[in-house]
């Protein structure tokens, strides 16, 4: 039977040894969260490039409501966001996703998901 120390040491050592022995099987980087502000009737930044599995979170810092609507049917759509409200979406697949504000269609942005 292993002691608590031996189990903890094994938990840290085995993944390291595996990664060194099989570098071609490296663990992918952790998913990230990217933030986009909605302010003064624009998305800032208006275009972001992310990896599959990353999350984009939009925050409305404007003093009027805005919403997000993907031009890709069924991809994502938010409810109207009041000041300081947020909406998050995880992008699982590669591609380009154009979107606009459902209340102010002249406001446009893009999420590029590249492997």
C-alpha positions in Angstrom: 0.0 0.0 0.0 1.3 3.5 -0.9 1.5 6.3 1.6 -0.2 9.6 0.9 3.2 11.1 0.0 4.0 8.3 -2.5 0.6 8.7 -4.2 1.1 12.4 -4.5 4.6 11.9 -5.9 3.4 9.4 -8.4 0.6 11.7 -9.5 3.1 14.3 -10.4 5.9 12.1 -11.7 4.0 9.7 -14.0 2.5 12.5 -16.3 5.9 14.2 -16.5 7.7 10.9 -17.4 5.0 10.1 -20.0 5.3 13.6 -21.6 9.1 13.3 -21.8 8.9 9.7 -23.2 6.2 10.5 -25.7 6.5 14.2 -26.8 4.4 13.7 -29.9 1.5 13.0 -27.5 1.8 16.3 -25.7 -1.3 17.5 -23.8 -3.1 20.3 -25.7 -3.0 23.7 -24.2 -5.9 24.6 -21.8 -8.8 26.4 -23.2 -8.8 30.2 -22.8 -11.5 32.8 -22.2 -11.4 35.8 -24.5 -13.2 39.0 -23.6 -15.0 41.4 -26.0 -16.4 44.7 -24.8 -19.5 46.2 -26.2 -19.1 50.0 -25.9 -20.3 53.1 -27.8 -22.0 50.9 -30.4 -18.9 48.8 -31.3 -17.4 45.5 -30.4 -13.9 45.9 -29.0 -12.1 44.1 -30.5 -14.3 43.6 -33.5 -12.4 40.5 -34.6 -10.8 37.8 -32.4 -8.9 34.7 -33.3 -9.2 31.7 -31.0 -8.6 28.0 -30.8 -11.4 25.3 -30.8 -12.6 24.9 -27.2 -12.0 28.5 -26.2 -14.7 30.7 -24.8 -15.6 34.2 -25.9 -17.3 36.4 -23.3 -18.9 39.6 -24.4 -19.6 42.3 -21.8 -22.0 45.2 -22.4 -20.4 48.3 -20.9 -22.6 50.6 -23.0 -25.6 52.4 -21.3 -28.2 50.8 -23.6 -29.0 47.1 -24.3 -27.3 45.1 -27.1 -27.6 41.5 -28.2 -25.4 39.1 -30.2 -26.7 37.1 -33.2 -24.5 34.8 -35.2 -24.8 35.0 -39.0 -24.3 31.2 -39.0 -27.8 29.9 -38.4 -28.1 28.3 -35.0 -24.6 28.9 -33.8 -25.3 31.4 -31.0 -27.7 34.1 -30.0 -27.9 36.1 -26.8 -30.8 37.7 -25.0 -30.6 41.5 -24.8 -27.7 42.4 -22.5 -28.2 45.4 -20.2 -25.3 47.4 -18.9 -22.6 45.1 -17.3 -24.4 41.9 -18.4 -22.3 39.2 -20.1 -22.8 36.4 -22.6 -20.4 33.6 -23.1 -20.1 31.0 -25.9 -17.7 28.0 -26.3 -16.5 27.6 -29.9 -16.0 23.9 -30.4 -15.3 23.8 -34.2 -13.0 25.7 -36.5 -14.4 28.3 -38.8 -15.3 31.9 -39.2 -18.3 33.2 -37.3 -19.6 36.6 -38.2 -22.1 38.2 -35.8 -24.0 41.4 -35.3 -26.1 43.2 -32.6 -29.7 42.1 -33.0 -30.9 45.5 -31.8 -28.4 47.6 -33.9 -27.4 45.5 -37.0 -24.8 48.0 -38.1 -22.7 46.7 -35.2 -20.7 43.8 -36.5 -17.9 41.5 -35.4 -16.2 38.2 -36.2 -14.8 35.2 -34.3 -12.2 33.2 -36.2 -11.6 29.7 -34.8 -8.3 28.3 -36.1 -6.8 25.0 -35.0 
